[in-house]
Amino acid sequence: MNVLPEFSSPTPAANKIKKLNYMKKIVVGLSGGVDSSTAAAILHHQGHEVIGLTLWLMKGKGQCCSEGIIDAANTCEQLDIPHHILDIRQTFQTNIVDHLLKGYSAGITPLPCSQCNKTVKFGPMLQYAREKLQSHHIATGHYAQINYDEETGRHQLLRAIDRNKDQSYFLYDLSQDLLAATIFPLGQLQKTDTRRIASQYKLKTAHKPESQDLCLVESNGSMQAFLDKYLPLNPGDIVDTTGKILGQHNGIHHYTIGQRKGLGIAAPEPFYVIELDPINNKVIVDHSKATQKESTVNSVNWVSIPQPSIPIKAEVQTRYRSTPTSATIIPLENTRVKIVFDQPQQNITPGQAAVWYQDEKLLGGGIIEPKP
């Protein structure tokens, strides 16, 4: 049996690792990257019974496929733990690929990662763990934290300590059942800590480069190449706000709100995409970015708090890397809310997620609707 080396000395990184109260059988999702490998190594080092599980999402290269599966298998061999591969390609096709194609065809820019986490990754992982491996706990290499609030009886989702790597935005749609069963060993670490621990454990993935793109982009070369693989070209007009034709496009699915580059319009001042009109097959541009004071959001999941009956103040992110901005969240019927921003916001994009926080606590999130 392979034995992981002890830390040569009590390091700051080692002291940050949260230890669980008792030993568990834990199924760890392994993509083949350094983060998931280190999460598995940490839990194994703490004495838990760890089982590796890799989801086969699609054909082709990418963190979760091809060489990713091989690297995950190598990690399990190095840790001397079992490794399972779950073929989930059809689920990925239905819930992610088909969903994306439908959204882009309708002139919105879907966010695949949050839906993938809930319906393709965490949900099937936990189901497989319970039904096939007799385990009630799963873990991943995501940078986020989970806390149980005894007062409300809810599992809260918190930002990671490393704000540059925090992935809570993509996890807003996880249910209470999933949060209750999930462990994030890296939530209290900096990314540099993760690399250091991986090196101390002599993991083969310790110096593996990070994936910089969505798995679909990485597999197809670009989002445009992925879309062109499935959607036919549909030429139309690029127009300004008065309806004047400024250029041509090959399909509105090639554009997103706020886009400036790649428009093919010669002008002394840059144009920005401010609206996509799928009915008339037009891309609408202007010299100024589109701004909105309010937006409606559907398919809302309340995470760290029960759904409120009155408006609340929060900090809202409308994209993963956007700066949180103060707003009022007004609950509506049918899992919808209205967000009223304190200041008008640029590039609010239908199909993307709006996620709201109070301090480090993720309160809830949902999908931005097109303007009426």
Secondary structure, 3 states (H helix, E strand, C coil): CCCCCCCCCCCHHHHHCCCCCCCCEEEEECCCCHHHHHHHHHHHHCCCEEEEEEEECCCCCCCCCCHHHHHHHHHHHHHCCCEEEEECHHHHHHHHHHHHHHHHHCCCCCCHHHHHHHHHHHHHHHHHHHHHCCCCEEECCCCEEEEEECCCCEEEEEECCCCCCCCHHHHCCCCHHHHHHEECCCCCCCHHHHHHHHHHCCCCCCCCCCCCCCHHHHHHCCHHHHHHHHCCCCCEEEECCCCCEEEEECCHHHCCCCCCCCCCCCCCCCCEEEEEECCCCEEEEECCCCEEEEEEEEEEEECCCCCCCCCEEEEEECCCCCCCEEEEEEECCCCCEEEEEEEEEECCCCCCEEEEEECCEEEEEEEECCCC
